[in-house]
Amino acid sequence: MMERWFPLPDMYRLLNDPETLKRFAKAYMTRNYLGWEPVKINNYRVLARRQGEEDQHIQ
């Protein structure tokens, strides 16, 4: 299992509702980073987790 931080687009900084931010972040990750599951949002970055071997090439 691998974990990695991904930045969110700047427009997400305008969202003041944490629940909306979580939904948008999940949709963004699903659309742009296949196979990565969001775990945590911190300072408009998403910590995501991907199942698989550590030494696999990240696409």
TORTORMAR-460902 format. One record per residue (C-alpha): residue number from 1; x, y, z; residue in three letters. Coordinates in pm, whole numbers. Layout:
N
[site NUM; [X; Y; Z]; ALA]
...
***
This chain:
59
[site 1; [0; 0; 0]; MET]
[site 2; [130; 344; -95]; MET]
[site 3; [32; 688; 34]; GLU]
[site 4; [94; 1019; -138]; ARG]
[site 5; [-15; 1384; -111]; TRP]
[site 6; [-192; 1546; -406]; PHE]
[site 7; [-264; 1921; -436]; PRO]
[site 8; [-619; 2034; -503]; LEU]
[site 9; [-695; 2306; -761]; PRO]
[site 10; [-687; 2664; -630]; ASP]
[site 11; [-1061; 2709; -688]; MET]
[site 12; [-1126; 2463; -403]; TYR]
[site 13; [-995; 2724; -157]; ARG]
[site 14; [-1323; 2912; -205]; LEU]
[site 15; [-1522; 2630; -45]; LEU]
[site 16; [-1598; 2709; 317]; ASN]
[site 17; [-1804; 2397; 389]; ASP]
[site 18; [-1589; 2097; 491]; PRO]
[site 19; [-1846; 1842; 371]; GLU]
[site 20; [-1862; 2000; 25]; THR]
[site 21; [-1483; 2010; 10]; LEU]
[site 22; [-1469; 1637; 93]; LYS]
[site 23; [-1719; 1553; -184]; ARG]
[site 24; [-1539; 1769; -440]; PHE]
[site 25; [-1199; 1628; -341]; ALA]
[site 26; [-1324; 1270; -377]; LYS]
[site 27; [-1470; 1348; -722]; ALA]
[site 28; [-1146; 1522; -827]; TYR]
[site 29; [-935; 1225; -719]; MET]
[site 30; [-1164; 976; -892]; THR]
[site 31; [-1157; 1173; -1216]; ARG]
[site 32; [-783; 1254; -1225]; ASN]
[site 33; [-604; 982; -1030]; TYR]
[site 34; [-750; 638; -1100]; LEU]
[site 35; [-688; 384; -829]; GLY]
[site 36; [-612; 639; -556]; TRP]
[site 37; [-856; 662; -264]; GLU]
[site 38; [-864; 987; -63]; PRO]
[site 39; [-787; 938; 306]; VAL]
[site 40; [-745; 1288; 451]; LYS]
[site 41; [-767; 1652; 344]; ILE]
[site 42; [-522; 1902; 493]; ASN]
[site 43; [-450; 2257; 371]; ASN]
[site 44; [-612; 2187; 33]; TYR]
[site 45; [-403; 1879; -24]; ARG]
[site 46; [-536; 1524; -29]; VAL]
[site 47; [-358; 1231; 126]; LEU]
[site 48; [-451; 934; -91]; ALA]
[site 49; [-384; 563; -65]; ARG]
[site 50; [-336; 311; -344]; ARG]
[site 51; [-338; -66; -309]; GLN]
[site 52; [-52; -252; -473]; GLY]
[site 53; [317; -312; -446]; GLU]
[site 54; [543; -27; -333]; GLU]
[site 55; [775; -52; -632]; ASP]
[site 56; [509; -36; -905]; GLN]
[site 57; [528; 249; -1151]; HIS]
[site 58; [284; 529; -1057]; ILE]
[site 59; [78; 647; -1349]; GLN]
***
